[in-house]
């Protein structure tokens, strides 16, 4: 069987900070937050780099020209964490 390796994964989110907080709370990810510099597609907007299980996960804002659907609701029973990241 062939083995594949990758350097990182990109996620898009309308709220990168909230998405990062979810990964921090539920999976124990470590997050580094900073802001896109001028001259980029998202100047002044937050970007997050997570370390999760030894892998890098980059969370950026949604692209301004790409429509996205609403995020599904969820409830995690093991840790009793609601969709807004609060404890139930």
Number of C-alpha atoms within 10 A of each C-alpha: 3 3 4 5 5 7 7 12 12 10 13 15 17 16 15 22 17 13 18 24 17 19 18 16 14 15 11 14 20 16 19 11 13 12 13 15 12 10 8 9 12 17 11 13 16 17 21 20 21 22 17 15 10 8 13 18 20 19 23 23 18 16 13 10 6 6 8 12 5 7 9 6 8 11 14 13 9 7 11 13 17 15 15 13 18 10 11 11
